[in-house]
């Protein structure tokens, strides 16, 4: 993108604070943590779709830029987490060492048979995001019918959910897996496409601040009242756009 969207920085701060409250042991609360994680994936999809049009690089260069930004911190915290787990918590050193290649390749969220959180709990987000970036690059090369295909995959996920929950793999598929998180990511992609076609021309900073607060407050109230927009409704927007592209 040509200019930074500072509103998103505001959303990120709020989201990070909500996630912090969910993980800190001093507070017995789960206020909006999962919702904040979804928001981060949606924002990532929006930003990626807005900026990708200015890039003309190949796959290797595309991923190199993403790895350069994400992987150094991920790798350092992974090693520090391993040392902490072995020398402080008391994990078996050799057994833990055998798992390191999986986490170094960011493959822990691809399967339910390996702990997604591993030695560095927040690292699952980076691992999932890297696979989503790979999926995004491939997805962008597909024809217009790709939105329709994405909707079909999303609907399949919704129908498979009860079966997966019964098998004990529900948390992996619907929280850690890049397959389902790509759907969240795609909501942001679609929002970016709509924004490009119908941009908001709001010049008043005060009015924009009010819009930001109303959107955050509305989302929080919906969360507290357990009002969730059905996934099928969001996927419906995708399939509608898919039909327009066919």
N, C-alpha and C positions, 0 to 999 in steps of 0.2 A: 504493500500500500504506500501511497505517496506521503501520507501524514498519519501520525499516531492517533488512535482513538482513545482519548483519556478517560472516557466513560467506562471503557472496558477495564482500565486500571482500577477504577473505583469498584467495579464488580469483583475483580480478582481479590482486592483487599478484603471485601466483605466475605467472599467465599472462603478465602484462606483462614479468616478468623473463625468462621463457623466450623470448618474442619478441625481447627486447633481445639475448639471447645469440645468437640466430639471425642478427641483422642486424649486430652489431658485428664488425668485420674482425679483431679480435685473437684471436678464437676460431674454430677450424675445426670448427664443430659445427652441426648442425641439430636440436638436442635439443628436440623437442616444440613447435616453433613453430607448425606447421600445426594441431596438436592444440589449442594454446592459442587460436588464432583461432576454431576451431570452438566451443570452450568459451564464448568471448565472445558468439557469436551465440546459443547455447543459453541463456545467462544472460539476454541481452536479451529473448528470447522469453518466458522465465519471468517476469521482472520486469514486462514489458508486460502479460501476461495477468493477473497478480495485481493490478495497479493500474488496469487499464482499466475494470474494473467500477464504479469510483467516479467515472468521468468520463461526463458526459452532453453533451459539446460536439459541435459539428458538425465537418466535415472541416477547414475553414479554421482554426478554433481549435485543433484537434488537431495539425495540422502546424505551426502557429505556435509552439506550445510546444516541439516537437522542434527546429525551426530555431533558436529562441532559445538552446537549449542546445548545439547542435552546430555551427551554421553560422559564427558569428563566428570561432572558432579556425580552422576549416577555411579560411575566406576569407583570413585574415591569413597563414597558413602557405603558402597557394597563391601569393599575391603575392610573399612572401619567396622561395619556391622558384623562381618565374619569374625574379626578379632574379638569384638565384644561378646559375641555369642559363645565363642570357644573358651576365652580366658576369664570371663566374668560369669556368664550363665552356666557354663560347664558342658557345652555341646561337644560331641565326639569330633575331634579334629579331622581325622581321615574321612569319616563319613560326610562331614560338612564340606571338605575340600573336593570331594567327588561331585558335589552339586554346583560348584562354582562355575564350570563351563556353561551350564544351562542358564544361570543368571547373567553371566557375561554376554551371552548371545540374546538376552532379553526374551528367552523362550518360555519363561515360567508361567505366563498368562495364556499360553496356547493350549494347555492341557489341565484338566482338573486333578491330575495325579501328582502334581508338584505344588508345594505351597507358593501361592502367588506373592505373598509378602516376603517370604524368605528371610534373609539377613538384614534387609532394609525395608521396612514396611511400606513407606511411601514410594519405593522404587517401582512398584507394580504399575503405577500411573505412567511413568516414563516408558516402561517396557511395552505397555499397551499402545501408547501414543506412537511409538516407533513403527509398530506393525500397522497402525492406522495410516501413517504417512505412506507406507508402502502401498497399502490398499488404495489410498487417495490417488497416487500417481497412476496406478493401473486403471482406476475408475474413470479418471479424466480422459483417458484415451478411448473409452468406449463410446459408441454412438448415442443418440438422444434417448434411446429406449433404456439406457442404463438406470434412469430414475424408476422406471417401471419394474425392472429387475430388483432394484434395491427394495422397493415396496413389497414385492413377493417374499423376499428374504426376511423382511421385518415381520410380516404377517405369520410366516412360518415360525419365527422365534416366539411370537405371542402364543401360538397354538401348542408349541412344544413345551412351553414353560411349566404347565402342571406335571408333565411326564418327567421333566428334568428335576423339578423340586422333589418329587417322590423318590427319585434315585439318589438324592443327596448332593447333586452337582449344581443346584440352582444358583448358589452364591457365585460359583465360578462363572457360569454362563452369563448371568445378568448383572454381575458387578465387575468382575476382573477381565472377562474375555474381550479381545478386540473385535470379535465378530458382532457382538451386541452393541459395544460402544461405538462402532462405526455408524450405527443408526443414529445415536446421539450426535455424533460428528456431522452426519449428513443433514441434520436439522439446521445446523449452523451454516452449512454450505448452501442450502436452499434459501435461507434468510439472506445470505450475501447476494445471491443472484437476484432476489426480489429487490433488495436495497439498491443494487446497481441500476435496475430498470426504473425504480420509483424511489429515488433518494428523498430523504426528509430535509427540507430547507428550513431549519429552525435556527435563527440567528441569536435568539435570546439565551444567554447562559442560565439565567434564572429559570426560564421555562424548561430547559433541558434538565436542570437539576431536579425540578419537580417531577419530570417524567421518570428520571432515574429512581427517585425515592418512591414514587407510586408503584413502579414495576417491582422493586425490591419488597416494599411493604405488602403489595398484593400477593406476591409469591410466598412470603412468610405467613400471611393469614391463611392462604390455601393449605400450606403445610400444616399449620396448627389445627385447622379444622378437618384435616385428613381429606381435603379435596384435591384429587389428582386428575389432571387432564388425561383421559384414556390414551394409551399408546396408539390405539387404532386411529384416533382422530389425527394425531400428528403424522402418522404414516399415510393417512388419507390425503394430506397436503402433498406428500411426495408423489403418490400415485397420480394425483391430479396434474402435477407438473410433468410427470412422465408421459401422460397421454398427450399433453400439449407438444411434447418434444418428438413424439413418434411421427 
